């Protein structure tokens, strides 16, 4: 199998590529992997260093909105796994243009190129944020989309384009919507790596609002296991939620990180809440569990401890990113 992985030098995309090439996804053993990544601030070739010399890896620096490049790369591809996206809510609030261009226009260009090239499968990696906010219970895949930030609106728009290509052209597309990811190689603007690296440097950590916003936490390895299942065993035209099963308020998460790094609440700095800050996310992942056999394997306590340890041991990776 020959895979085109967009955004394959980002946090989740690079984890997927490493897992495939290191033999951690048995159903994808022997796959050839073509990575297309623009190497924006959050894309980093160092994320692929463990597999950089693997003979099955081809890396191309480029933009998914470059129609000619995308068309060239699509030739001979069996499946696309589309991670590439602008993904930080705060940045989307400050300026939405890059989010619309990459997440919406870029996705359409990839879909059209895949259609033209006769690519067999297209897996689009989305987010639980497209559903909006939920007070109680959990979203199923057929829940209405009610995005509240420019970021989540751009991802919801991309989801609808993917669906439209399936309905209009009969493409085999599959959409995954994940909960909050954590793990090694995550750019230190997201809450866990930001808090960990700040605490390692003795700096305060910014806690939004009252700290009671709730997120479900999913280790990036489990997320990639779920994506591999959807790629290999999922059904065309279907959507699959991928959850981690650990819901925490931001205050609870902060407490865990303070304890892990031997710090206390004197290092927490309350900040004005984010505009339209979604109160709670919770996905129902019964479908992927019952249909494809997905079960998270990384216990949150162990996964968080391993993540904290990774950042403590890899200053050479994150320090340049925080000083750039």
C-alpha positions as CSV (number, residue, x, y, z in Angstrom):
1,X,0.0,0.0,0.0
2,X,1.2,3.5,-0.8
3,X,-0.1,6.2,1.6
4,X,-0.2,10.0,1.2
5,X,-0.1,11.5,4.7
6,X,-0.8,15.2,4.8
7,X,0.5,17.1,7.8
8,X,2.8,14.1,8.5
9,X,5.4,16.3,10.3
10,X,2.8,17.6,12.8
11,X,2.0,16.1,16.2
12,X,-0.6,13.5,15.4
13,X,0.5,13.0,11.8
14,X,4.1,12.3,12.7
15,X,3.0,9.9,15.4
16,X,0.9,8.0,12.8
17,X,3.9,7.9,10.3
18,X,6.3,6.7,13.0
19,X,3.9,4.0,14.1
20,X,3.4,2.7,10.6
21,X,7.1,2.7,9.7
22,X,8.1,1.2,13.1
23,X,5.8,-1.7,12.6
24,X,3.4,-0.7,15.4
25,X,0.3,-0.9,13.1
26,X,0.4,-4.5,11.8
27,X,-2.3,-4.0,9.3
28,X,-0.2,-1.4,7.5
29,X,3.0,-3.4,7.5
30,X,5.1,-2.8,4.4
31,X,3.3,0.4,3.5
32,X,5.1,3.1,1.6
33,X,4.5,6.5,3.1
34,X,4.6,9.8,1.3
35,X,4.5,12.8,3.7
36,X,3.3,16.2,2.5
37,X,3.9,19.0,5.1
38,X,4.2,22.7,4.7
39,X,6.4,22.9,7.8
40,X,4.6,25.8,9.4
41,X,5.4,26.7,13.0
42,X,3.8,23.5,14.2
43,X,5.3,21.2,11.6
44,X,8.7,20.0,12.4
45,X,10.9,17.5,10.5
46,X,12.5,16.6,13.8
47,X,9.2,14.8,14.6
48,X,10.2,12.3,11.9
49,X,13.8,11.9,13.0
50,X,13.3,8.4,14.3
51,X,12.2,7.2,10.8
52,X,14.0,9.7,8.7
53,X,16.2,7.2,7.0
54,X,13.5,4.5,6.5
55,X,13.5,3.4,2.9
56,X,9.7,3.5,2.8
57,X,9.4,7.2,3.7
58,X,9.3,10.0,1.1
59,X,9.1,13.5,2.5
60,X,7.9,16.5,0.5
61,X,7.8,20.0,1.8
62,X,4.7,21.7,0.3
63,X,1.3,23.1,0.7
64,X,-2.0,21.2,0.3
65,X,-3.4,24.2,-1.5
66,X,-0.7,23.8,-4.2
67,X,-2.9,22.0,-6.8
68,X,-0.1,21.0,-9.2
69,X,2.0,19.5,-6.4
70,X,-0.9,17.7,-4.8
71,X,-1.9,16.3,-8.2
72,X,1.6,15.0,-8.8
73,X,1.9,13.4,-5.4
74,X,-1.5,11.7,-5.8
75,X,-0.4,9.5,-8.7
76,X,0.0,5.9,-7.6
77,X,-1.5,6.6,-4.1
78,X,-3.8,3.9,-2.6
79,X,-5.1,5.9,0.3
80,X,-4.9,9.4,1.7
81,X,-4.7,10.1,5.5
82,X,-5.4,13.8,5.8
83,X,-4.1,15.4,9.0
84,X,-2.9,18.7,7.7
85,X,-4.7,21.6,9.4
86,X,-4.4,24.8,11.3
87,X,-5.6,23.7,14.7
88,X,-5.2,26.2,17.5
89,X,-8.4,27.9,18.6
90,X,-6.7,31.0,20.0
91,X,-4.9,31.6,16.7
92,X,-8.2,31.2,14.8
93,X,-9.8,33.9,17.0
94,X,-7.0,36.3,16.2
95,X,-7.2,35.6,12.5
96,X,-9.3,33.1,10.7
97,X,-8.0,33.4,7.1
98,X,-5.3,30.7,7.4
99,X,-7.8,28.3,8.9
100,X,-10.3,28.8,6.0
101,X,-7.5,28.5,3.4
102,X,-5.8,25.4,4.8
103,X,-8.7,23.5,6.4
104,X,-11.4,24.2,3.9
105,X,-9.8,25.1,0.5
106,X,-6.9,22.7,1.1
107,X,-9.2,19.8,1.9
108,X,-11.2,20.5,-1.3
109,X,-8.1,20.5,-3.4
110,X,-7.0,17.2,-1.9
111,X,-10.4,15.6,-2.4
112,X,-10.5,16.7,-6.1
113,X,-7.0,15.4,-6.7
114,X,-7.8,12.1,-5.1
115,X,-11.0,11.8,-7.2
116,X,-9.1,12.6,-10.4
117,X,-6.4,10.1,-9.5
118,X,-8.8,7.3,-8.6
119,X,-7.5,7.0,-5.1
120,X,-9.2,4.1,-3.3
121,X,-9.7,5.6,0.2
122,X,-9.6,9.0,1.8
123,X,-9.5,9.3,5.6
124,X,-10.2,12.8,6.9
125,X,-9.0,13.5,10.5
126,X,-11.4,15.9,12.2
127,X,-12.2,16.9,15.8
128,X,-14.9,16.7,18.4
129,X,-15.0,20.5,18.4
130,X,-17.2,20.5,15.3
131,X,-20.1,19.4,17.6
132,X,-19.9,22.5,19.7
133,X,-20.4,22.1,23.5
134,X,-22.5,19.6,25.4
135,X,-23.8,20.0,29.0
136,X,-24.4,16.3,29.7
137,X,-24.2,13.0,27.8
138,X,-22.0,12.4,24.8
139,X,-22.2,13.1,21.0
140,X,-22.9,10.4,18.6
141,X,-21.6,10.7,15.0
142,X,-25.0,11.8,13.7
143,X,-25.2,14.8,16.1
144,X,-25.8,18.2,14.4
145,X,-22.6,20.2,13.8
146,X,-22.6,23.4,15.9
147,X,-19.0,24.8,15.9
148,X,-18.3,27.9,18.0
149,X,-14.8,29.0,17.0
150,X,-13.4,29.9,13.5
151,X,-11.2,26.8,13.9
152,X,-14.0,24.4,14.6
153,X,-16.1,26.0,11.9
154,X,-13.4,25.5,9.3
155,X,-13.1,21.8,10.3
156,X,-16.9,21.4,10.2
157,X,-16.8,22.9,6.7
158,X,-14.1,20.5,5.7
159,X,-16.2,17.6,7.1
160,X,-19.1,18.7,4.9
161,X,-17.0,18.9,1.8
162,X,-15.7,15.3,2.5
163,X,-19.3,14.1,2.9
164,X,-20.3,15.9,-0.3
165,X,-17.6,14.2,-2.4
166,X,-18.8,10.9,-1.1
167,X,-22.4,11.6,-2.0
168,X,-21.7,13.4,-5.3
169,X,-18.9,11.3,-6.7
170,X,-19.2,8.1,-4.8
171,X,-15.7,8.5,-3.2
172,X,-14.7,6.1,-0.4
173,X,-14.2,8.7,2.4
174,X,-14.1,8.1,6.1
175,X,-14.1,10.8,8.8
176,X,-12.7,10.5,12.3
177,X,-13.5,12.9,15.1
178,X,-11.2,12.7,18.1
179,X,-11.2,14.1,21.6
180,X,-8.2,16.1,23.0
181,X,-4.9,14.5,22.2
182,X,-1.8,14.5,24.3
183,X,1.6,12.8,24.2
184,X,5.2,13.4,23.0
185,X,6.0,15.8,20.1
186,X,3.0,18.1,20.7
187,X,3.7,21.7,19.9
188,X,4.0,23.7,23.2
189,X,1.1,26.0,22.6
190,X,-1.5,23.3,23.6
191,X,-2.3,23.0,27.3
192,X,-0.4,20.0,28.4
193,X,3.0,20.7,26.8
194,X,2.6,24.4,27.6
195,X,2.0,23.8,31.2
196,X,4.7,21.1,31.5
197,X,7.4,23.2,29.8
198,X,6.5,26.3,31.7
199,X,6.6,24.4,35.0
200,X,10.0,22.8,34.0
201,X,11.3,26.4,33.6
202,X,9.7,27.7,36.8
203,X,7.2,29.8,34.9
204,X,3.5,30.4,35.7
205,X,0.8,28.5,33.8
206,X,-2.2,30.4,32.4
207,X,-5.6,28.9,33.5
208,X,-8.6,30.1,31.5
209,X,-11.7,31.5,33.4
210,X,-12.9,29.4,36.3
211,X,-11.0,26.3,35.2
212,X,-14.2,24.2,34.9
213,X,-14.1,23.5,31.2
214,X,-14.2,19.7,30.6
215,X,-12.2,17.8,28.0
216,X,-11.9,14.1,27.2
217,X,-8.2,13.1,27.0
218,X,-6.9,10.7,24.4
219,X,-3.3,9.5,24.1
220,X,-2.0,10.2,20.6
221,X,-1.0,6.5,20.2
222,X,-4.5,5.4,20.9
223,X,-5.8,8.0,18.4
224,X,-3.5,6.6,15.7
225,X,-4.6,3.0,16.5
226,X,-8.1,4.2,15.9
227,X,-7.2,5.9,12.6
228,X,-5.5,2.7,11.4
229,X,-8.6,0.7,12.2
230,X,-10.8,3.1,10.3
231,X,-8.4,3.1,7.3
232,X,-8.2,-0.7,7.1
233,X,-11.6,-1.8,8.4
234,X,-13.9,1.2,8.3
235,X,-16.8,1.6,5.9
236,X,-16.8,4.2,3.1
237,X,-19.0,7.3,3.9
238,X,-18.9,6.7,7.6
239,X,-17.9,8.9,10.5
240,X,-16.1,7.4,13.6
241,X,-15.7,9.2,17.0
242,X,-12.4,8.3,18.7
243,X,-12.4,9.0,22.5
244,X,-10.0,8.4,25.3
245,X,-12.4,7.9,28.2
246,X,-10.9,10.3,30.7
247,X,-12.9,13.5,31.2
248,X,-11.3,16.1,33.4
249,X,-11.9,19.8,34.2
250,X,-9.0,22.1,33.3
251,X,-8.6,22.6,37.1
252,X,-8.3,18.8,37.7
253,X,-5.7,18.5,34.8
254,X,-3.8,21.5,36.2
255,X,-3.6,19.8,39.7
256,X,-2.3,16.6,38.1
257,X,0.5,18.5,36.2
258,X,1.4,20.5,39.3
259,X,1.7,17.3,41.3
260,X,3.8,15.6,38.6
261,X,6.3,18.5,38.5
262,X,6.4,19.2,42.2
263,X,4.8,22.6,41.9
264,X,1.8,24.2,43.6
265,X,-1.0,26.7,42.9
266,X,1.2,29.7,43.4
267,X,2.4,29.0,39.8
268,X,-1.1,29.2,38.4
269,X,-2.0,32.5,36.8
270,X,-5.8,32.9,36.1
271,X,-6.4,34.6,32.8
272,X,-9.5,36.0,31.1
273,X,-11.5,33.3,29.5
274,X,-11.3,32.5,25.8
275,X,-14.1,34.0,23.7
276,X,-17.0,31.5,23.2
277,X,-15.0,28.9,25.2
278,X,-16.8,25.6,24.8
279,X,-17.7,24.3,28.2
280,X,-17.6,20.5,27.7
281,X,-16.7,18.0,25.0
282,X,-17.6,14.4,25.2
283,X,-17.8,11.9,22.3
284,X,-19.7,8.6,22.3
285,X,-17.3,6.1,20.7
286,X,-19.5,3.1,20.9
287,X,-19.5,2.8,17.1
288,X,-15.8,2.3,16.6
289,X,-15.7,0.0,19.6
290,X,-18.5,-2.3,18.5
291,X,-17.8,-2.2,14.8
292,X,-14.0,-2.1,14.6
293,X,-12.9,-3.3,18.1
294,X,-11.3,0.0,19.2
295,X,-10.3,0.2,22.9
296,X,-7.9,2.8,24.3
297,X,-4.8,1.0,25.5
298,X,-2.9,3.8,27.3
299,X,-4.0,4.4,30.8
300,X,-4.3,8.2,31.4
301,X,-2.1,8.2,34.6
302,X,0.6,6.3,32.8
303,X,0.3,8.2,29.6
304,X,0.5,11.6,31.4
305,X,3.5,10.5,33.4
306,X,5.3,9.3,30.3
307,X,4.4,12.6,28.5
308,X,5.8,14.7,31.4
309,X,8.9,12.6,31.4
310,X,9.4,12.9,27.6
311,X,9.3,16.7,27.8
312,X,11.7,16.7,30.8
313,X,14.1,14.6,28.7
314,X,13.7,16.5,25.4
315,X,14.5,20.1,26.1
316,X,16.5,20.1,22.8
317,X,13.2,19.5,21.0
318,X,10.9,22.1,22.7
319,X,13.2,24.9,23.8
320,X,13.9,26.2,20.3
321,X,10.1,26.2,19.6
322,X,9.4,28.4,22.6
323,X,12.1,30.9,21.8
324,X,11.5,31.1,18.1
